[in-house]
């Protein structure tokens, strides 16, 4: 059904300067794996094996990570250290990776549009690596949950969660009618509203299933907040023309675009995943 997943990774990661001056923020390690690898593993777990990256200047380390390092592998071949590469070797064996560039930082909508050449005319997933999502014990990952929902409804889906009022200005926010437990038919979306402007406290986080008509809608969407082409604006148009669902996912989400969230994610992964093998 859905086989492709897009990773917009062209951002500068300014909140982590100076660490991200010469290293992509997506390559920052959460314990022993870079942030972007967790997102790719989630996509592969959902059956999305064609992985596309929308990159920018200075992002070559991401492509290198999902490729063979002959010198390194030669040096550690046959040693105990070789086991440390097992997770990335598994990812490389399951996925096919492609790359394109976003030449200017013109917003998430523009980044998605740049990925059209990698996606074609089919539904696809989107992962924002800043959001590290961890499944409940014994449960499915967020993208797996959303793919199952897509099979039922066949429309665009955004992952949502309730956030405190003092955090609402950081997110796109939806309003809509509850059609099932945890599932909303979206009627309105607002990008980074004040708490007074926010229609609800249901915030969009970095997981999407998008139908291919979103590309044409983005092309016709004028720049919005901060002069950027907002995916939220395009999704609102799509919701008014047809159907977009908001899905209150099961699992934990860490905002690794912030230092505090990154530290929380590292502590959680170390205590609950890494040390338990």
Secondary structure as GFF3:
##gff-version 3
##sequence-region A 1 277
A	DSSP	beta_strand	4	8	.	.	.	ID=ss1
A	DSSP	three_ten_helix	14	16	.	.	.	ID=ss2
A	DSSP	three_ten_helix	25	27	.	.	.	ID=ss3
A	DSSP	beta_strand	29	30	.	.	.	ID=ss4
A	DSSP	beta_strand	33	34	.	.	.	ID=ss5
A	DSSP	alpha_helix	35	45	.	.	.	ID=ss6
A	DSSP	beta_strand	50	55	.	.	.	ID=ss7
A	DSSP	alpha_helix	60	65	.	.	.	ID=ss8
A	DSSP	alpha_helix	70	76	.	.	.	ID=ss9
A	DSSP	three_ten_helix	80	85	.	.	.	ID=ss10
A	DSSP	alpha_helix	86	94	.	.	.	ID=ss11
A	DSSP	beta_strand	96	101	.	.	.	ID=ss12
A	DSSP	alpha_helix	108	114	.	.	.	ID=ss13
A	DSSP	alpha_helix	116	119	.	.	.	ID=ss14
A	DSSP	beta_strand	124	127	.	.	.	ID=ss15
A	DSSP	beta_strand	131	134	.	.	.	ID=ss16
A	DSSP	alpha_helix	142	153	.	.	.	ID=ss17
A	DSSP	beta_strand	156	162	.	.	.	ID=ss18
A	DSSP	three_ten_helix	165	170	.	.	.	ID=ss19
A	DSSP	beta_strand	172	180	.	.	.	ID=ss20
A	DSSP	beta_strand	183	191	.	.	.	ID=ss21
A	DSSP	beta_strand	202	210	.	.	.	ID=ss22
A	DSSP	alpha_helix	214	219	.	.	.	ID=ss23
A	DSSP	three_ten_helix	225	227	.	.	.	ID=ss24
A	DSSP	alpha_helix	231	241	.	.	.	ID=ss25
A	DSSP	beta_strand	244	248	.	.	.	ID=ss26
A	DSSP	beta_strand	252	255	.	.	.	ID=ss27
A	DSSP	alpha_helix	259	269	.	.	.	ID=ss28
A	DSSP	pi_helix	270	274	.	.	.	ID=ss29
###
